Amino acid sequence: MSLEEKVEKALETVRPYLKADGGDVKVIEITEDGIVKVEMIGACGSCSISPITLKTGIEQAILSHVSEIKSVVAINLAEIKERNGLSDNFCGTVKKS
């Protein structure tokens, strides 16, 4: 199974919850150094708790299923935080030890 397939399989564990609220996540890129870049879409692209969803749901699902991945970042997270008046410290990064 390719790295991309492993990441998508991990995302399938959280997608039903995202979709239930009208959102989803799209994998944009997986870098050589193990960073998954995603885009929060639908309701997730405008929700004030998207940073929490990213770190406690999406990132945790991927990190627990795909050992090659080091972290997950949303390419549109800064925009979501700004739109909702959240600070850069609103949600920390979870890193695999």
C-alpha positions in Angstrom: 0.0 0.0 0.0 1.4 3.4 -0.9 1.9 6.2 1.6 -1.0 8.1 0.0 -3.3 5.1 0.3 -2.3 4.7 4.0 -3.1 8.4 4.7 -6.5 8.1 2.9 -7.3 5.0 4.8 -6.6 6.7 8.1 -8.7 9.7 7.0 -11.6 7.3 6.4 -11.8 6.8 10.2 -12.7 10.5 10.7 -14.4 11.4 7.5 -17.9 10.2 8.6 -17.8 12.7 11.5 -16.5 15.6 9.3 -19.2 14.8 6.6 -21.9 14.6 9.3 -21.2 18.3 10.0 -21.0 19.2 6.3 -17.2 19.3 6.1 -14.3 17.2 4.8 -10.6 17.2 4.4 -8.6 17.0 1.2 -4.9 15.8 1.0 -2.9 18.4 -1.0 0.6 17.0 -0.5 2.7 14.6 1.4 6.2 15.9 1.7 9.4 13.9 1.7 10.0 14.7 5.3 6.6 13.2 6.4 4.4 16.3 6.6 0.8 15.9 5.3 -0.6 19.1 3.9 -4.4 19.2 3.9 -7.2 21.6 3.0 -10.2 21.8 5.3 -13.2 22.1 3.0 -17.0 22.6 3.3 -18.1 23.5 6.8 -14.6 22.6 8.1 -13.2 25.4 6.1 -15.1 28.0 8.0 -15.7 26.5 11.4 -14.1 28.1 14.5 -13.1 24.7 15.9 -11.4 23.5 12.8 -7.9 23.9 14.4 -9.1 21.5 17.1 -10.6 19.1 14.6 -7.3 19.2 12.7 -5.1 18.3 15.7 -7.3 16.1 17.8 -9.1 14.3 15.0 -7.4 14.4 11.6 -3.8 14.5 12.8 -4.2 11.9 15.5 -5.9 9.5 13.1 -3.1 9.8 10.6 -0.3 9.6 13.1 -1.7 6.6 14.8 -2.2 4.7 11.4 0.8 5.8 9.3 4.2 5.6 11.0 6.0 7.5 8.3 4.1 10.7 8.9 5.5 13.3 11.4 2.7 15.9 11.4 -0.3 17.3 9.6 -0.9 20.9 8.7 -3.8 22.6 7.1 -2.9 25.0 4.2 -5.9 27.1 5.0 -5.6 27.1 8.9 -4.3 30.6 9.2 -7.2 31.9 7.1 -9.7 30.0 9.3 -8.1 31.4 12.5 -8.1 34.9 11.1 -11.7 34.6 10.0 -12.8 33.5 13.4 -10.6 35.9 15.4 -8.4 33.1 16.9 -4.8 33.6 18.0 -1.9 31.6 16.5 -1.6 29.9 19.9 -5.2 28.6 19.7 -4.1 25.1 18.9 -0.7 23.6 19.2 0.9 21.0 16.9 0.9 17.4 17.9 4.1 15.7 17.0 5.0 12.1 17.0 7.7 11.2 19.4 
